[in-house]
Amino acid sequence: MKSYRGSCHCSAIGFEYRTSLPPAEWSIRACQCAFCRAHDALSASDPSGELRFVAEKPDRLQRYRFALRTADFLLCRECGVYIGATIQIGDSRRGIINTHALIDTPADLAATEPMSYDGEDVGERVGRRDERWTPVSAVPS
Ligand SMILES: [Zn+2]
């Protein structure tokens, strides 16, 4: 697996994303919800990969929940950048990265795909994330 690092603008919070998928084969979703459009967020995940969120300055980590309130969206309190999201499902935690927070964006990154999840209920939303999001090994408390 290759490692890809990301961070907010002021480097207070970030992530390490590990995947064996070449960037040209990443699934990159442009979620059309109001939050993701406002941040121009692009989501990527790999259910066979690994994701670890880190915080150089844990006091700057802001969790934000909205809509069905099933996931924590992780933002920096200082610079405002949205780096990714996590969800707790039973004993496991899964997550996505915002590819716009990658420190070195791969040149051959896959094309983005617009997505709308508006019709999902809580069960469908959690089930989709359980299948598609990346297993998370650590999130700062
Ligand atoms: Zn920051």
Backbone and ligand atoms as CSV (ligand in chain L), in Angstrom:
chain,resi,resn,atom,element,x,y,z
A,1,MET,N,N,0.837,-1.193,0.000
A,1,MET,CA,C,0.000,0.000,0.000
A,1,MET,C,C,0.873,1.245,0.000
A,2,LYS,N,N,0.394,2.273,-0.654
A,2,LYS,CA,C,1.103,3.556,-0.631
A,2,LYS,C,C,0.425,4.478,0.368
A,3,SER,N,N,1.201,5.397,0.886
A,3,SER,CA,C,0.706,6.306,1.901
A,3,SER,C,C,0.519,7.709,1.314
A,4,TYR,N,N,-0.598,8.336,1.651
A,4,TYR,CA,C,-0.888,9.696,1.189
A,4,TYR,C,C,-1.251,10.527,2.416
A,5,ARG,N,N,-0.574,11.662,2.564
A,5,ARG,CA,C,-0.815,12.490,3.742
A,5,ARG,C,C,-1.619,13.716,3.363
A,6,GLY,N,N,-2.437,14.113,4.317
A,6,GLY,CA,C,-3.222,15.323,4.119
A,6,GLY,C,C,-3.221,16.144,5.378
A,7,SER,N,N,-3.565,17.414,5.248
A,7,SER,CA,C,-3.671,18.241,6.447
A,7,SER,C,C,-4.526,19.461,6.155
A,8,CYS,N,N,-4.922,20.112,7.235
A,8,CYS,CA,C,-5.595,21.395,7.091
A,8,CYS,C,C,-4.548,22.438,6.692
A,9,HIS,N,N,-4.970,23.660,6.452
A,9,HIS,CA,C,-4.051,24.684,5.959
A,9,HIS,C,C,-2.981,25.049,6.971
A,10,CYS,N,N,-3.331,25.087,8.261
A,10,CYS,CA,C,-2.365,25.495,9.294
A,10,CYS,C,C,-1.629,24.295,9.891
A,11,SER,N,N,-1.853,23.088,9.335
A,11,SER,CA,C,-1.152,21.855,9.737
A,11,SER,C,C,-1.480,21.383,11.150
A,12,ALA,N,N,-2.558,21.880,11.739
A,12,ALA,CA,C,-2.926,21.454,13.098
A,12,ALA,C,C,-3.494,20.042,13.103
A,13,ILE,N,N,-4.258,19.692,12.077
A,13,ILE,CA,C,-4.879,18.368,11.991
A,13,ILE,C,C,-4.631,17.802,10.594
A,14,GLY,N,N,-4.650,16.468,10.515
A,14,GLY,CA,C,-4.392,15.862,9.216
A,14,GLY,C,C,-4.735,14.388,9.209
A,15,PHE,N,N,-4.256,13.706,8.171
A,15,PHE,CA,C,-4.518,12.272,8.061
A,15,PHE,C,C,-3.397,11.587,7.300
A,16,GLU,N,N,-3.328,10.257,7.506
A,16,GLU,CA,C,-2.507,9.397,6.663
A,16,GLU,C,C,-3.445,8.352,6.071
A,17,TYR,N,N,-3.525,8.329,4.752
A,17,TYR,CA,C,-4.410,7.429,4.022
A,17,TYR,C,C,-3.535,6.427,3.289
A,18,ARG,N,N,-3.804,5.147,3.517
A,18,ARG,CA,C,-3.019,4.099,2.857
A,18,ARG,C,C,-3.939,3.274,1.972
A,19,THR,N,N,-3.531,3.111,0.723
A,19,THR,CA,C,-4.328,2.326,-0.225
A,19,THR,C,C,-3.405,1.703,-1.255
A,20,SER,N,N,-3.788,0.532,-1.754
A,20,SER,CA,C,-3.025,-0.089,-2.842
A,20,SER,C,C,-3.584,0.319,-4.200
A,21,LEU,N,N,-4.681,1.067,-4.210
A,21,LEU,CA,C,-5.253,1.523,-5.484
A,21,LEU,C,C,-4.415,2.655,-6.054
A,22,PRO,N,N,-4.052,2.582,-7.349
A,22,PRO,CA,C,-3.381,3.730,-7.964
A,22,PRO,C,C,-4.363,4.902,-8.051
A,23,PRO,N,N,-3.868,6.143,-7.901
A,23,PRO,CA,C,-4.757,7.309,-7.867
A,23,PRO,C,C,-5.731,7.379,-9.051
A,24,ALA,N,N,-5.317,6.871,-10.205
A,24,ALA,CA,C,-6.196,6.905,-11.377
A,24,ALA,C,C,-7.431,6.014,-11.193
A,25,GLU,N,N,-7.360,5.106,-10.193
A,25,GLU,CA,C,-8.496,4.202,-9.956
A,25,GLU,C,C,-9.263,4.539,-8.691
A,26,TRP,N,N,-8.890,5.632,-8.030
A,26,TRP,CA,C,-9.644,6.029,-6.846
A,26,TRP,C,C,-11.067,6.395,-7.242
A,27,SER,N,N,-11.999,6.096,-6.340
A,27,SER,CA,C,-13.371,6.566,-6.528
A,27,SER,C,C,-13.467,7.915,-5.822
A,28,ILE,N,N,-13.657,8.976,-6.605
A,28,ILE,CA,C,-13.674,10.328,-6.026
A,28,ILE,C,C,-15.055,10.926,-6.228
A,29,ARG,N,N,-15.727,11.116,-5.098
A,29,ARG,CA,C,-17.128,11.537,-5.148
A,29,ARG,C,C,-17.278,13.004,-4.777
A,30,ALA,N,N,-17.991,13.716,-5.635
A,30,ALA,CA,C,-18.356,15.104,-5.337
A,30,ALA,C,C,-19.777,15.075,-4.787
A,31,CYS,N,N,-19.873,14.888,-3.470
A,31,CYS,CA,C,-21.189,14.846,-2.835
A,31,CYS,C,C,-21.864,16.201,-3.047
A,32,GLN,N,N,-23.161,16.163,-3.355
A,32,GLN,CA,C,-23.884,17.386,-3.695
A,32,GLN,C,C,-24.651,17.969,-2.507
A,33,CYS,N,N,-24.372,17.495,-1.292
A,33,CYS,CA,C,-25.060,18.080,-0.141
A,33,CYS,C,C,-24.522,19.498,0.088
A,34,ALA,N,N,-25.271,20.297,0.860
A,34,ALA,CA,C,-24.909,21.705,1.042
A,34,ALA,C,C,-23.556,21.856,1.729
A,35,PHE,N,N,-23.234,20.968,2.668
A,35,PHE,CA,C,-21.935,21.052,3.356
A,35,PHE,C,C,-20.798,20.812,2.368
A,36,CYS,N,N,-20.877,19.717,1.613
A,36,CYS,CA,C,-19.777,19.374,0.696
A,36,CYS,C,C,-19.648,20.389,-0.432
A,37,ARG,N,N,-20.771,20.945,-0.904
A,37,ARG,CA,C,-20.679,21.960,-1.953
A,37,ARG,C,C,-20.024,23.231,-1.409
A,38,ALA,N,N,-20.368,23.590,-0.168
A,38,ALA,CA,C,-19.792,24.809,0.411
A,38,ALA,C,C,-18.281,24.679,0.582
A,39,HIS,N,N,-17.812,23.454,0.872
A,39,HIS,CA,C,-16.366,23.232,1.048
A,39,HIS,C,C,-15.693,22.793,-0.245
A,40,ASP,N,N,-16.468,22.609,-1.309
A,40,ASP,CA,C,-15.944,22.047,-2.559
A,40,ASP,C,C,-15.209,20.731,-2.250
A,41,ALA,N,N,-15.838,19.913,-1.382
A,41,ALA,CA,C,-15.186,18.696,-0.902
A,41,ALA,C,C,-15.279,17.573,-1.927
A,42,LEU,N,N,-14.204,16.808,-2.024
A,42,LEU,CA,C,-14.181,15.597,-2.840
A,42,LEU,C,C,-13.801,14.442,-1.928
A,43,SER,N,N,-14.656,13.426,-1.872
A,43,SER,CA,C,-14.450,12.318,-0.949
A,43,SER,C,C,-13.801,11.132,-1.645
A,44,ALA,N,N,-12.853,10.499,-0.926
A,44,ALA,CA,C,-12.265,9.249,-1.412
A,44,ALA,C,C,-12.154,8.277,-0.255
A,45,SER,N,N,-12.266,7.007,-0.565
A,45,SER,CA,C,-12.121,5.957,0.445
A,45,SER,C,C,-11.801,4.647,-0.258
A,46,ASP,N,N,-11.290,3.698,0.539
A,46,ASP,CA,C,-10.981,2.362,0.032
A,46,ASP,C,C,-11.249,1.380,1.169
A,47,PRO,N,N,-12.273,0.537,1.023
A,47,PRO,CA,C,-12.602,-0.398,2.111
A,47,PRO,C,C,-11.471,-1.371,2.420
A,48,SER,N,N,-10.499,-1.509,1.494
A,48,SER,CA,C,-9.338,-2.376,1.758
A,48,SER,C,C,-8.126,-1.573,2.216
A,49,GLY,N,N,-8.293,-0.259,2.383
A,49,GLY,CA,C,-7.181,0.592,2.796
A,49,GLY,C,C,-7.171,0.818,4.300
A,50,GLU,N,N,-6.398,1.819,4.711
A,50,GLU,CA,C,-6.284,2.189,6.128
A,50,GLU,C,C,-6.276,3.708,6.213
A,51,LEU,N,N,-6.882,4.215,7.263
A,51,LEU,CA,C,-6.934,5.663,7.443
A,51,LEU,C,C,-6.702,5.994,8.911
A,52,ARG,N,N,-5.844,6.984,9.116
A,52,ARG,CA,C,-5.510,7.416,10.470
A,52,ARG,C,C,-5.583,8.933,10.480
A,53,PHE,N,N,-6.382,9.480,11.390
A,53,PHE,CA,C,-6.417,10.931,11.557
A,53,PHE,C,C,-5.460,11.323,12.669
A,54,VAL,N,N,-4.787,12.440,12.492
A,54,VAL,CA,C,-3.788,12.884,13.464
A,54,VAL,C,C,-4.053,14.350,13.818
A,55,ALA,N,N,-3.582,14.738,14.993
A,55,ALA,CA,C,-3.735,16.133,15.393
A,55,ALA,C,C,-2.473,16.615,16.082
A,56,GLU,N,N,-1.752,17.479,15.406
A,56,GLU,CA,C,-0.591,18.146,15.994
A,56,GLU,C,C,-1.056,19.053,17.130
A,57,LYS,N,N,-2.218,19.662,16.920
A,57,LYS,CA,C,-2.825,20.542,17.921
A,57,LYS,C,C,-4.274,20.103,18.120
A,58,PRO,N,N,-4.485,19.122,19.030
A,58,PRO,CA,C,-5.818,18.520,19.181
A,58,PRO,C,C,-6.913,19.531,19.527
A,59,ASP,N,N,-6.540,20.635,20.153
A,59,ASP,CA,C,-7.566,21.624,20.514
A,59,ASP,C,C,-8.155,22.311,19.285
A,60,ARG,N,N,-7.526,22.142,18.142
A,60,ARG,CA,C,-8.071,22.760,16.923
A,60,ARG,C,C,-9.009,21.819,16.153
A,61,LEU,N,N,-9.149,20.578,16.638
A,61,LEU,CA,C,-10.027,19.630,15.939
A,61,LEU,C,C,-11.487,19.899,16.299
A,62,GLN,N,N,-12.261,20.203,15.291
A,62,GLN,CA,C,-13.694,20.454,15.465
A,62,GLN,C,C,-14.474,19.347,14.780
A,63,ARG,N,N,-15.388,18.711,15.518
A,63,ARG,CA,C,-16.285,17.718,14.912
A,63,ARG,C,C,-17.605,18.394,14.600
A,64,TYR,N,N,-18.161,18.088,13.447
A,64,TYR,CA,C,-19.429,18.695,13.060
A,64,TYR,C,C,-20.377,17.602,12.568
A,65,ARG,N,N,-21.581,17.583,13.161
A,65,ARG,CA,C,-22.615,16.633,12.728
A,65,ARG,C,C,-23.796,17.397,12.183
A,66,PHE,N,N,-24.428,16.863,11.152
A,66,PHE,CA,C,-25.599,17.528,10.594
A,66,PHE,C,C,-26.487,16.479,9.932
A,67,ALA,N,N,-27.629,16.934,9.447
A,67,ALA,CA,C,-28.603,16.075,8.745
A,67,ALA,C,C,-28.928,14.836,9.584
A,68,LEU,N,N,-28.560,13.634,9.152
A,68,LEU,CA,C,-28.903,12.423,9.899
A,68,LEU,C,C,-27.992,12.220,11.114
A,69,ARG,N,N,-26.948,13.029,11.235
A,69,ARG,CA,C,-26.055,13.053,12.403
A,69,ARG,C,C,-25.378,11.711,12.683
A,70,THR,N,N,-25.027,11.000,11.617
A,70,THR,CA,C,-24.413,9.686,11.796
A,70,THR,C,C,-22.885,9.742,11.758
A,71,ALA,N,N,-22.306,10.826,11.229
A,71,ALA,CA,C,-20.844,10.895,11.075
A,71,ALA,C,C,-20.310,12.196,11.651
A,72,ASP,N,N,-19.032,12.157,12.044
A,72,ASP,CA,C,-18.331,13.366,12.477
A,72,ASP,C,C,-17.517,13.903,11.311
A,73,PHE,N,N,-17.821,15.107,10.870
A,73,PHE,CA,C,-17.030,15.786,9.851
A,73,PHE,C,C,-15.960,16.581,10.583
A,74,LEU,N,N,-14.694,16.401,10.178
A,74,LEU,CA,C,-13.556,16.935,10.932
A,74,LEU,C,C,-13.026,18.196,10.263
A,75,LEU,N,N,-13.057,19.274,11.016
A,75,LEU,CA,C,-12.619,20.577,10.513
A,75,LEU,C,C,-11.606,21.181,11.470
A,76,CYS,N,N,-10.803,22.110,10.950
A,76,CYS,CA,C,-9.865,22.829,11.798
A,76,CYS,C,C,-10.520,24.101,12.321
A,77,ARG,N,N,-10.459,24.308,13.632
A,77,ARG,CA,C,-11.042,25.502,14.256
A,77,ARG,C,C,-10.289,26.769,13.886
A,78,GLU,N,N,-9.012,26.616,13.525
A,78,GLU,CA,C,-8.198,27.789,13.241
A,78,GLU,C,C,-8.322,28.221,11.778
A,79,CYS,N,N,-8.094,27.286,10.851
A,79,CYS,CA,C,-8.056,27.683,9.430
A,79,CYS,C,C,-9.322,27.312,8.674
A,80,GLY,N,N,-10.194,26.503,9.281
A,80,GLY,CA,C,-11.493,26.228,8.682
A,80,GLY,C,C,-11.537,25.099,7.678
A,81,VAL,N,N,-10.386,24.446,7.422
A,81,VAL,CA,C,-10.359,23.413,6.383
A,81,VAL,C,C,-11.032,22.126,6.864
A,82,TYR,N,N,-11.807,21.545,5.975
A,82,TYR,CA,C,-12.460,20.249,6.200
A,82,TYR,C,C,-11.550,19.152,5.646
A,83,ILE,N,N,-11.115,18.217,6.514
A,83,ILE,CA,C,-10.136,17.210,6.060
A,83,ILE,C,C,-10.733,15.824,5.801
A,84,GLY,N,N,-11.889,15.509,6.412
A,84,GLY,CA,C,-12.469,14.181,6.223
A,84,GLY,C,C,-13.525,13.917,7.270
A,85,ALA,N,N,-14.063,12.702,7.257
A,85,ALA,CA,C,-15.150,12.373,8.177
A,85,ALA,C,C,-14.982,10.956,8.693
A,86,THR,N,N,-15.559,10.691,9.865
A,86,THR,CA,C,-15.531,9.338,10.417
A,86,THR,C,C,-16.915,8.957,10.918
A,87,ILE,N,N,-17.147,7.642,10.921
A,87,ILE,CA,C,-18.393,7.116,11.463
A,87,ILE,C,C,-18.069,5.889,12.314
A,88,GLN,N,N,-18.743,5.764,13.445
A,88,GLN,CA,C,-18.596,4.581,14.295
A,88,GLN,C,C,-19.745,3.639,13.962
A,89,ILE,N,N,-19.422,2.399,13.562
A,89,ILE,CA,C,-20.447,1.406,13.247
A,89,ILE,C,C,-20.138,0.172,14.081
A,90,GLY,N,N,-20.908,-0.026,15.142
A,90,GLY,CA,C,-20.615,-1.125,16.060
A,90,GLY,C,C,-19.219,-0.951,16.624
A,91,ASP,N,N,-18.372,-1.987,16.457
A,91,ASP,CA,C,-17.012,-1.943,16.989
A,91,ASP,C,C,-16.033,-1.283,16.035
A,92,SER,N,N,-16.473,-0.994,14.818
A,92,SER,CA,C,-15.506,-0.491,13.840
A,92,SER,C,C,-15.758,0.976,13.503
A,93,ARG,N,N,-14.654,1.641,13.156
A,93,ARG,CA,C,-14.733,3.029,12.732
A,93,ARG,C,C,-14.273,3.103,11.289
A,94,ARG,N,N,-15.004,3.881,10.491
A,94,ARG,CA,C,-14.662,4.033,9.079
A,94,ARG,C,C,-14.591,5.503,8.741
A,95,GLY,N,N,-13.934,5.802,7.624
A,95,GLY,CA,C,-13.788,7.217,7.302
A,95,GLY,C,C,-13.539,7.482,5.833
A,96,ILE,N,N,-13.592,8.762,5.508
A,96,ILE,CA,C,-13.257,9.252,4.167
A,96,ILE,C,C,-12.268,10.401,4.328
A,97,ILE,N,N,-11.537,10.653,3.246
A,97,ILE,CA,C,-10.704,11.856,3.208
A,97,ILE,C,C,-11.319,12.846,2.233
A,98,ASN,N,N,-10.994,14.114,2.443
A,98,ASN,CA,C,-11.274,15.140,1.453
A,98,ASN,C,C,-10.007,15.256,0.598
A,99,THR,N,N,-10.084,14.857,-0.665
A,99,THR,CA,C,-8.858,14.844,-1.484
A,99,THR,C,C,-8.292,16.247,-1.687
A,100,HIS,N,N,-9.102,17.278,-1.477
A,100,HIS,CA,C,-8.569,18.639,-1.572
A,100,HIS,C,C,-7.658,18.985,-0.391
A,101,ALA,N,N,-7.620,18.120,0.634
A,101,ALA,CA,C,-6.717,18.342,1.772
A,101,ALA,C,C,-5.420,17.541,1.631
A,102,LEU,N,N,-5.240,16.802,0.530
A,102,LEU,CA,C,-3.986,16.074,0.319
A,102,LEU,C,C,-2.835,17.073,0.189
A,103,ILE,N,N,-1.689,16.739,0.797
A,103,ILE,CA,C,-0.540,17.647,0.740
A,103,ILE,C,C,0.084,17.627,-0.657
A,104,ASP,N,N,0.263,16.440,-1.206
A,104,ASP,CA,C,0.738,16.319,-2.588
A,104,ASP,C,C,-0.350,15.605,-3.382
A,105,THR,N,N,-1.099,16.359,-4.155
A,105,THR,CA,C,-2.167,15.747,-4.937
A,105,THR,C,C,-1.553,14.950,-6.087
A,106,PRO,N,N,-1.870,13.649,-6.171
A,106,PRO,CA,C,-1.335,12.875,-7.292
A,106,PRO,C,C,-1.775,13.491,-8.626
A,107,ALA,N,N,-0.851,13.544,-9.579
A,107,ALA,CA,C,-1.124,14.202,-10.858
A,107,ALA,C,C,-2.180,13.455,-11.661
A,108,ASP,N,N,-2.240,12.129,-11.461
A,108,ASP,CA,C,-3.129,11.313,-12.289
A,108,ASP,C,C,-4.401,10.891,-11.538
A,109,LEU,N,N,-4.853,11.757,-10.636
A,109,LEU,CA,C,-6.043,11.450,-9.847
A,109,LEU,C,C,-7.251,11.206,-10.759
A,110,ALA,N,N,-8.066,10.236,-10.382
A,110,ALA,CA,C,-9.249,9.873,-11.175
A,110,ALA,C,C,-10.213,11.052,-11.305
A,111,ALA,N,N,-11.066,10.971,-12.303
A,111,ALA,CA,C,-12.100,11.999,-12.501
A,111,ALA,C,C,-13.126,11.921,-11.371
A,112,THR,N,N,-13.750,13.037,-11.084
A,112,THR,CA,C,-14.735,13.064,-10.003
A,112,THR,C,C,-16.118,12.710,-10.539
A,113,GLU,N,N,-16.910,12.197,-9.615
A,113,GLU,CA,C,-18.248,11.730,-9.947
A,113,GLU,C,C,-19.237,12.437,-9.023
A,114,PRO,N,N,-20.197,13.190,-9.554
A,114,PRO,CA,C,-21.168,13.836,-8.667
A,114,PRO,C,C,-22.102,12.799,-8.038
A,115,MET,N,N,-22.373,12.963,-6.749
A,115,MET,CA,C,-23.210,12.002,-6.026
A,115,MET,C,C,-24.285,12.736,-5.241
A,116,SER,N,N,-25.454,12.119,-5.166
A,116,SER,CA,C,-26.489,12.634,-4.275
A,116,SER,C,C,-27.020,11.483,-3.432
A,117,TYR,N,N,-26.995,11.683,-2.109
A,117,TYR,CA,C,-27.450,10.643,-1.193
A,117,TYR,C,C,-28.723,11.075,-0.475
A,118,ASP,N,N,-29.412,12.073,-1.048
A,118,ASP,CA,C,-30.561,12.692,-0.387
A,118,ASP,C,C,-31.648,11.707,0.045
A,119,GLY,N,N,-31.875,10.663,-0.750
A,119,GLY,CA,C,-32.998,9.767,-0.469
A,119,GLY,C,C,-32.727,8.734,0.606
A,120,GLU,N,N,-31.494,8.696,1.142
A,120,GLU,CA,C,-31.158,7.617,2.073
A,120,GLU,C,C,-31.772,7.824,3.451
A,121,ASP,N,N,-32.201,6.720,4.073
A,121,ASP,CA,C,-32.549,6.793,5.496
A,121,ASP,C,C,-31.294,6.413,6.297
A,122,VAL,N,N,-31.410,6.414,7.614
A,122,VAL,CA,C,-30.235,6.165,8.453
A,122,VAL,C,C,-29.604,4.803,8.148
A,123,GLY,N,N,-30.433,3.765,7.998
A,123,GLY,CA,C,-29.921,2.417,7.738
A,123,GLY,C,C,-29.157,2.339,6.431
A,124,GLU,N,N,-29.707,2.960,5.395
A,124,GLU,CA,C,-29.048,2.943,4.090
A,124,GLU,C,C,-27.731,3.720,4.133
A,125,ARG,N,N,-27.760,4.851,4.842
A,125,ARG,CA,C,-26.554,5.676,4.906
A,125,ARG,C,C,-25.435,4.939,5.636
A,126,VAL,N,N,-25.754,4.374,6.783
A,126,VAL,CA,C,-24.736,3.662,7.563
A,126,VAL,C,C,-24.249,2.437,6.783
A,127,GLY,N,N,-25.170,1.733,6.125
A,127,GLY,CA,C,-24.805,0.544,5.346
A,127,GLY,C,C,-23.861,0.871,4.202
A,128,ARG,N,N,-24.131,1.966,3.501
A,128,ARG,CA,C,-23.256,2.381,2.393
A,128,ARG,C,C,-21.861,2.706,2.911
A,129,ARG,N,N,-21.804,3.440,4.021
A,129,ARG,CA,C,-20.492,3.812,4.557
A,129,ARG,C,C,-19.737,2.590,5.057
A,130,ASP,N,N,-20.479,1.625,5.625
A,130,ASP,CA,C,-19.855,0.396,6.121
A,130,ASP,C,C,-19.202,-0.361,4.955
A,131,GLU,N,N,-19.814,-0.307,3.791
A,131,GLU,CA,C,-19.273,-1.003,2.610
A,131,GLU,C,C,-18.148,-0.242,1.927
A,132,ARG,N,N,-18.263,1.085,1.855
A,132,ARG,CA,C,-17.363,1.850,0.977
A,132,ARG,C,C,-16.275,2.628,1.693
A,133,TRP,N,N,-16.503,3.011,2.957
A,133,TRP,CA,C,-15.516,3.860,3.627
A,133,TRP,C,C,-14.317,3.042,4.096
A,134,THR,N,N,-13.247,3.720,4.411
A,134,THR,CA,C,-11.972,3.104,4.786
A,134,THR,C,C,-11.946,2.787,6.283
A,135,PRO,N,N,-11.452,1.612,6.675
A,135,PRO,CA,C,-11.266,1.347,8.106
A,135,PRO,C,C,-10.322,2.383,8.731
A,136,VAL,N,N,-10.738,2.933,9.873
A,136,VAL,CA,C,-9.971,3.977,10.553
A,136,VAL,C,C,-9.278,3.367,11.767
A,137,SER,N,N,-7.957,3.594,11.878
A,137,SER,CA,C,-7.215,3.033,13.005
A,137,SER,C,C,-7.072,4.020,14.146
A,138,ALA,N,N,-7.204,5.310,13.878
A,138,ALA,CA,C,-7.049,6.276,14.965
A,138,ALA,C,C,-7.715,7.603,14.614
A,139,VAL,N,N,-8.332,8.175,15.631
A,139,VAL,CA,C,-8.859,9.545,15.552
A,139,VAL,C,C,-8.490,10.217,16.866
A,140,PRO,N,N,-7.933,11.407,16.832
A,140,PRO,CA,C,-7.615,12.092,18.084
A,140,PRO,C,C,-8.896,12.332,18.895
A,141,SER,N,N,-8.799,12.215,20.219
A,141,SER,CA,C,-9.993,12.426,21.036
A,141,SER,C,C,-10.145,13.910,21.348
L,1,ZN,ZN,ZN,-5.904,24.373,10.367
